[in-house]
Amino acid sequence: MTASFHDGSLLQPPLAQDMIALDPAFGTRFMLFVDTEEEFDWNAPFSRVGHGVTALDGMARGQAYFAAAGVKPVYVTDYPVVDSDAAAAMMGQWLSDGAADIGAHLHPWVNPPHVEDVNAPNSYVGFLPEEVERAKLEALCALIEARFGQRPTVYRAGRYGVGPNSARLLEAAGFRLDSSVRSRFDYSHQHGPDFSGLPQNPYWAGPTRSLVELPLSTAFTGLLRGGGERLYRAAQTMGPLAGALSRARMLSRVPLTPEGVPAHEAIAAIDALIEEGVRVLNFSFHSPTLAPGHTPYVRNERDRTDFYDWWDKILNHLALRGVAAASLDQLLAAVPTRMEACQAA
């Protein structure tokens, strides 16, 4: 694919010259993005009503834990949370203290303007009409600016739902970084995006290539991990084979998240990604997981204890591997300007 036919879409593999060479002094680092969203029934159909923003004590406890560990989370935050006076006040204090960054996270079914039908296909904002995606994005940005005194510069679409127009709209809205691409996952069977074959390292996106894409991190682990995505996808078409390979520890796909991923698997994924040469290990989870009873991952107090035990193990292993936490500012400072990158190429 030539540059003249590549518009910087987040659904297309980047060109070779769009890969970002981070400052060598940055080393290999990790970041934490928290999908900060309302609580709702994950098993029910999407709805504009019936949600809450009540997990504030859990969020405060989580923030205290990560701050003590030297981690500065990026809370990509959706409309109902920003619209909550209590949540906005709490998060605004974290921002003022320099303990966290706040970005945008768009759930279209609860983000005005409410013009589309509420259903599974329309839960991916990037596949709505361009004017609707633009209007919803602007409504969210305007509310974040009103609450926190600054427009967001980092974005993650709810359900990773970027589409063909998203990069252009994000550039136009002033975003510097997107982290919606979940490399090695394909949601097309759910009406969503297909991120198969996309990189793990950051790259330039958007029509003017002024948007940094930082993909979520996912590793292949096991004795057959060298077969990578092609082998994994082939195994998925063979019924029980994929499960058998995973149980035998031959080939597993492991995202960097405490949600549904045992610590020993996440540690193996960290090691595999470092071996691949991935420079930024991108961890994530959903904010309602910080309080029991809102997600399948933390149903009770025992689960919450296990959640923090997971992080203790992961942070210890990252320290052993010499992988330190990076803030959003530190990452962006390690990205060369587009002009410098072009001159180097």
ABEGO torsion letter per residue (X at the ends): XBAAABAGBAABBBBAAABBBBBAAAEBBBBBBBBBBBBBBAABBBBABGBBBAAAAAAAAAAAAAAAAGBBBBBBBBAAAAABAAAAAAAAAAAAAGABBBBBBBBAAABOBBABBBBAAAABAAABBAAAAAAAAAAAAAAAAAAAGBBBABBBBBGGBBBAAAAAAAAAAGBABBBABBBGBBAAAAGBBBABGBBABBBBBEAAGABBBBBBBBBBBEAAAAAEAAAAAAAAAAEAAAAAAAAAGABBBBBBBABGBBAAAAAAAAAAAAAAGBABBBBBBBAAAABBGABAABABAAAAAAAAAAAAAAAAAAAAAGBBBBBAAAAAAABBBAAAAAAAX
